[in-house]
Amino acid sequence: MADQGDQYDFASDEAKEMVADRERSWNSFTSAVVWGVGITVVLLLALLLFVA
């Protein structure tokens, strides 16, 4: 009989790299959204204080 291994690799290295890339993209996106919301809030507060 042929010698069969006990371990199975369900995710290839390419898939792991893709997941890592997507995670970096998601983290960058959420960081940009947080900064964008923060800047918007600051601008609106500045308009409220100095223009209104």
Buried (B, 14 or more C-beta within 10 A) or exposed (E): EEEEEEEEEEEEEEEEEEEEEEEEEEEEEEEEEEEEEEEEEEEEEEEEEEEE
